[in-house]
Amino acid sequence: MRLLEACELYLATSGTFHTDQSRHGMRRIARQLVDYCGDRPLHTYTTDDLTAFCLGHGGRGTAPATVNTRKGLIGPFFKWATYHRHCPKDPAYPLSITVKVRGGGVREHTWLTKDDVARYVGGVNLEDPCQHRDLVVFSTTVMLGMRRTEVASLRWPAFRHDLTEVSFVGKGNKLATLPLPVTLSHRLDRWRASQPDGAVPFPSFCRLWNADGVGELVPQWGRPLTGHGIYGIIRKIGGVLGTESLAPHDLRRTLAGILEDQGRSLPEIQEMLRHSQLATTDRYMKRSPGRLRAVVEGVQW
């Protein structure tokens, strides 16, 4: 039995989940675990797999609440699976020891400037399919302010045929439709023209090795990137720019900062980022380097 199948059986028989919200939360964690570890039989998951999933990417930048939520949901799930003999032993049992929410420095948010974005775009080799894919992933994320799970969910039918807008299900299962900037439309159009029929917008790549031990990245046109794959791409781009801590959500802040530098109002930025509360957008902007520069430039007595 595979994990998502077991999850549905767990929700139906455990008697633990009484609301749609709680069931949605469990399904979300199960999908994240599959994205992280792969779609595997339930009995193949190990304590190391679950520990790494709970802590995220080595625990760097993973919010304590996220760690505790993952640990609190997958622990009872695997205990149930072991009791019903879907697993030979409970791989989540040691999580109380292996998963600790540690203190330490608070992760600083990263803000790219418009010049940083242009510097990355200018260095991309469009003849390299992997670099070309990374460019359209980056451009879609930063120009539309999309979350990584939203980008990972996109398929070509979500885009209007002339690539002038895109529709998708966003946070909170809310349907969103965004117009595409002309530059993004052109990049997507060029990328789509280079793909074979039946390809997904943002495919995965795998490395194939020849007899001489030389590896080559080959596109898997029908296999879409996961949210974790997009995380890895944005981290890689951050390394190119000298900003190793860059994460996908930082690109939403980057968009907000660039829009503010262009004179856009806070409600306009809120609408672009699809925040339900203006206060959320304001929190994004309070640490914006653009705001700080404006304050400093005013101190000219």
C-alpha positions as CSV (number, residue, x, y, z in Angstrom):
1,M,0.0,0.0,0.0
2,R,1.3,3.4,-1.0
3,L,1.3,6.4,1.4
4,L,-1.6,8.5,-0.2
5,E,-3.8,5.4,-0.4
6,A,-3.1,4.6,3.3
7,C,-3.7,8.2,4.2
8,E,-7.3,8.1,2.8
9,L,-7.9,4.8,4.7
10,Y,-6.5,6.4,7.9
11,L,-8.9,9.4,7.5
12,A,-11.8,7.1,7.0
13,T,-11.2,4.7,9.8
14,S,-9.1,6.3,12.6
15,G,-11.9,8.5,14.0
16,T,-9.4,11.2,14.7
17,F,-10.4,13.8,12.1
18,H,-13.8,15.4,12.5
19,T,-13.6,18.5,10.3
20,D,-12.8,19.2,6.7
21,Q,-10.0,21.5,7.8
22,S,-8.3,18.8,9.8
23,R,-8.7,16.2,7.0
24,H,-7.3,18.8,4.5
25,G,-4.3,19.3,6.8
26,M,-3.5,15.6,7.0
27,R,-3.8,15.2,3.2
28,R,-1.5,18.2,2.7
29,I,1.2,16.8,4.9
30,A,0.9,13.4,3.2
31,R,1.4,15.0,-0.2
32,Q,4.4,16.9,1.0
33,L,5.9,13.7,2.4
34,V,5.4,12.1,-1.0
35,D,6.9,15.1,-2.8
36,Y,9.9,14.9,-0.4
37,C,10.6,11.2,-0.3
38,G,8.9,10.0,-3.5
39,D,5.8,7.9,-4.1
40,R,6.8,4.7,-2.4
41,P,5.2,1.8,-0.6
42,L,4.3,2.7,2.9
43,H,6.6,0.1,4.5
44,T,9.7,1.5,2.8
45,Y,9.7,4.8,4.8
46,T,12.5,5.0,7.3
47,T,13.1,7.0,10.5
48,D,15.7,9.0,8.6
49,D,13.2,9.8,5.8
50,L,10.7,11.1,8.4
51,T,13.2,13.0,10.4
52,A,14.5,14.8,7.3
53,F,11.0,15.6,6.2
54,C,10.0,17.0,9.6
55,L,13.1,19.2,9.7
56,G,13.0,20.2,6.1
57,H,16.2,21.0,4.3
58,G,18.5,20.3,7.2
59,G,16.3,22.4,9.5
60,R,17.5,25.6,7.9
61,G,14.7,28.2,7.7
62,T,12.0,25.7,8.7
63,A,9.6,27.3,11.1
64,P,9.2,25.5,14.5
65,A,5.4,25.4,14.0
66,T,6.0,23.6,10.7
67,V,8.3,21.1,12.3
68,N,5.8,20.4,15.1
69,T,2.9,20.1,12.7
70,R,4.6,17.6,10.5
71,K,5.8,15.6,13.5
72,G,2.4,15.7,15.2
73,L,0.5,14.4,12.2
74,I,2.9,11.7,10.8
75,G,3.6,10.2,14.2
76,P,0.0,9.0,14.8
77,F,-0.4,8.1,11.2
78,F,2.5,5.6,11.2
79,K,1.5,4.3,14.6
80,W,-1.9,3.5,13.1
81,A,-0.2,2.0,10.0
82,T,1.9,-0.2,12.2
83,Y,-1.0,-1.4,14.3
84,H,-2.9,-2.4,11.2
85,R,0.2,-4.2,9.9
86,H,0.8,-1.9,6.9
87,C,4.3,-1.4,8.3
88,P,6.5,-4.0,10.0
89,K,7.6,-1.5,12.6
90,D,6.8,2.1,13.4
91,P,9.4,4.4,11.7
92,A,8.0,7.4,13.4
93,Y,8.5,6.1,17.0
94,P,12.0,7.6,17.4
95,L,10.9,11.1,16.2
96,S,10.6,12.3,19.7
97,I,14.3,11.9,19.9
98,T,15.4,12.6,16.3
99,V,13.3,15.7,15.7
100,K,14.0,18.6,18.0
101,V,13.0,22.2,17.4
102,R,16.2,23.9,18.0
103,G,16.8,27.5,18.7
104,G,19.4,29.6,16.9
105,G,19.5,32.6,14.7
106,V,16.4,33.8,13.0
107,R,16.5,33.4,9.2
108,E,17.0,36.7,7.6
109,H,14.7,37.4,4.6
110,T,16.4,37.9,1.3
111,W,15.5,40.7,-1.1
112,L,16.7,40.7,-4.6
113,T,16.9,44.0,-6.4
114,K,15.8,44.7,-10.0
115,D,19.5,44.7,-10.9
116,D,20.0,41.3,-9.3
117,V,17.2,39.9,-11.3
118,A,18.6,41.4,-14.5
119,R,22.1,40.1,-13.7
120,Y,20.8,36.5,-13.4
121,V,18.6,36.7,-16.5
122,G,21.5,38.1,-18.5
123,G,23.8,35.2,-17.6
124,V,21.4,32.4,-18.7
125,N,22.4,30.2,-21.7
126,L,19.1,29.6,-23.5
127,E,20.7,26.8,-25.5
128,D,21.0,24.8,-22.3
129,P,17.6,23.2,-21.7
130,C,18.2,23.0,-17.9
131,Q,19.2,26.7,-17.7
132,H,16.3,27.6,-19.9
133,R,13.8,25.7,-17.7
134,D,15.3,27.4,-14.6
135,L,14.8,30.8,-16.2
136,V,11.1,30.3,-16.8
137,V,10.6,28.9,-13.3
138,F,12.4,31.9,-11.8
139,S,10.6,34.4,-14.0
140,T,7.1,32.9,-13.3
141,T,7.8,32.9,-9.6
142,V,9.1,36.4,-9.3
143,M,7.0,38.2,-11.9
144,L,3.7,36.8,-10.7
145,G,4.6,36.5,-7.0
146,M,3.5,32.8,-7.0
147,R,4.2,30.4,-4.2
148,R,6.3,27.3,-5.1
149,T,3.4,24.9,-4.8
150,E,1.4,27.1,-7.1
151,V,4.1,27.1,-9.7
152,A,4.5,23.3,-9.4
153,S,0.8,22.8,-10.0
154,L,0.8,24.7,-13.4
155,R,0.1,22.8,-16.6
156,W,-0.1,24.4,-20.1
157,P,-4.0,24.3,-20.1
158,A,-3.8,26.7,-17.1
159,F,-2.4,29.4,-19.4
160,R,-4.6,31.2,-21.9
161,H,-3.6,30.1,-25.5
162,D,-2.0,33.4,-26.2
163,L,-0.1,33.4,-22.9
164,T,-1.6,36.6,-21.7
165,E,-3.0,35.2,-18.4
166,V,-2.9,32.2,-16.2
167,S,-5.5,30.6,-13.8
168,F,-4.7,28.3,-10.9
169,V,-5.8,27.3,-7.4
170,G,-3.9,29.2,-4.8
171,K,-3.6,29.2,-1.1
172,G,-6.8,28.4,0.7
173,N,-8.2,26.6,-2.4
174,K,-9.0,30.0,-3.9
175,L,-9.1,30.3,-7.7
176,A,-6.8,33.0,-9.0
177,T,-6.3,34.5,-12.5
178,L,-3.3,36.7,-13.2
179,P,-2.3,38.6,-16.3
180,L,1.2,37.8,-17.6
181,P,3.7,40.5,-18.2
182,V,4.8,40.7,-21.8
183,T,8.4,39.7,-21.0
184,L,7.1,36.6,-19.2
185,S,4.8,35.7,-22.1
186,H,7.7,35.9,-24.5
187,R,9.9,33.7,-22.3
188,L,7.2,31.1,-21.9
189,D,6.3,31.2,-25.6
190,R,10.0,30.5,-26.5
191,W,10.2,27.8,-23.9
192,R,7.0,26.1,-25.1
193,A,8.2,26.2,-28.7
194,S,11.3,24.2,-27.7
195,Q,9.3,21.4,-26.0
196,P,7.9,18.2,-27.6
197,D,4.1,17.6,-27.6
198,G,2.7,16.5,-24.3
199,A,5.4,18.2,-22.2
200,V,4.6,19.9,-18.9
201,P,5.6,23.6,-18.4
202,F,8.3,22.9,-15.8
203,P,9.7,19.4,-16.3
204,S,12.2,17.5,-14.1
205,F,15.7,16.7,-15.3
206,C,17.6,13.5,-14.5
207,R,21.3,12.8,-14.9
208,L,22.3,9.9,-17.2
209,W,25.8,8.5,-17.2
210,N,27.6,7.2,-20.2
211,A,30.2,4.4,-20.3
212,D,33.0,6.9,-19.6
213,G,31.4,8.0,-16.4
214,V,30.3,11.4,-17.8
215,G,26.9,12.6,-16.7
216,E,24.4,14.5,-18.7
217,L,21.2,16.2,-17.6
218,V,18.3,15.0,-19.6
219,P,14.7,16.5,-19.4
220,Q,11.9,14.3,-18.4
221,W,9.3,16.2,-20.4
222,G,6.2,14.5,-18.9
223,R,7.3,14.6,-15.3
224,P,6.6,18.0,-13.5
225,L,8.8,19.5,-10.9
226,T,7.6,19.2,-7.3
227,G,7.6,22.1,-4.8
228,H,10.9,20.8,-3.4
229,G,12.4,20.8,-6.9
230,I,11.5,24.4,-7.3
231,Y,13.0,25.1,-3.9
232,G,16.3,23.6,-5.2
233,I,16.2,25.7,-8.4
234,I,15.8,28.9,-6.5
235,R,18.5,28.0,-4.0
236,K,20.8,27.3,-7.0
237,I,20.0,30.7,-8.5
238,G,20.7,32.3,-5.2
239,G,24.2,30.7,-5.3
240,V,24.8,32.2,-8.7
241,L,23.9,35.6,-7.3
242,G,26.0,35.1,-4.2
243,T,22.8,34.9,-2.0
244,E,22.9,31.2,-0.8
245,S,19.9,31.6,1.5
246,L,17.5,32.6,-1.3
247,A,14.2,30.7,-1.0
248,P,11.1,30.8,-3.3
249,H,9.1,32.9,-0.8
250,D,11.8,35.5,-0.9
251,L,10.8,36.1,-4.6
252,R,7.4,37.3,-3.4
253,R,9.1,39.8,-1.2
254,T,11.3,40.7,-4.1
255,L,8.3,41.4,-6.3
256,A,6.7,43.5,-3.5
257,G,9.9,45.5,-3.0
258,I,10.3,46.2,-6.8
259,L,6.6,47.2,-7.1
260,E,7.0,49.6,-4.1
261,D,10.2,51.1,-5.7
262,Q,8.1,51.7,-8.8
263,G,5.6,53.7,-6.8
264,R,2.8,51.1,-6.5
265,S,0.5,51.5,-3.5
266,L,0.2,49.0,-0.7
267,P,-3.4,47.9,-1.8
268,E,-2.0,47.3,-5.4
269,I,0.8,45.2,-4.0
270,Q,-1.7,43.3,-1.8
271,E,-3.8,42.5,-4.8
272,M,-0.8,41.2,-6.8
273,L,0.4,39.0,-3.9
274,R,-3.2,37.8,-3.2
275,H,-3.1,38.6,0.5
276,S,-6.5,38.5,2.2
277,Q,-5.3,41.1,4.7
278,L,-3.5,44.4,4.0
279,A,-1.6,44.0,7.3
280,T,0.1,40.9,5.8
281,T,1.4,42.9,2.9
282,D,2.5,45.6,5.3
283,R,4.5,43.1,7.3
284,Y,6.2,42.1,4.0
285,M,7.2,45.7,3.4
286,K,8.4,46.8,6.8
287,R,11.8,45.2,6.3
288,S,12.1,46.2,2.6
289,P,15.5,47.7,1.8
290,G,13.7,50.1,-0.5
291,R,11.8,51.6,2.5
292,L,15.0,51.8,4.5
293,R,16.8,53.5,1.7
294,A,14.0,56.1,1.4
295,V,14.3,56.8,5.2
296,V,18.1,57.1,5.1
297,E,18.0,59.4,2.1
298,G,15.7,61.7,4.0
299,V,18.2,62.1,6.8
300,Q,20.2,64.9,5.1
301,W,20.3,67.7,7.6
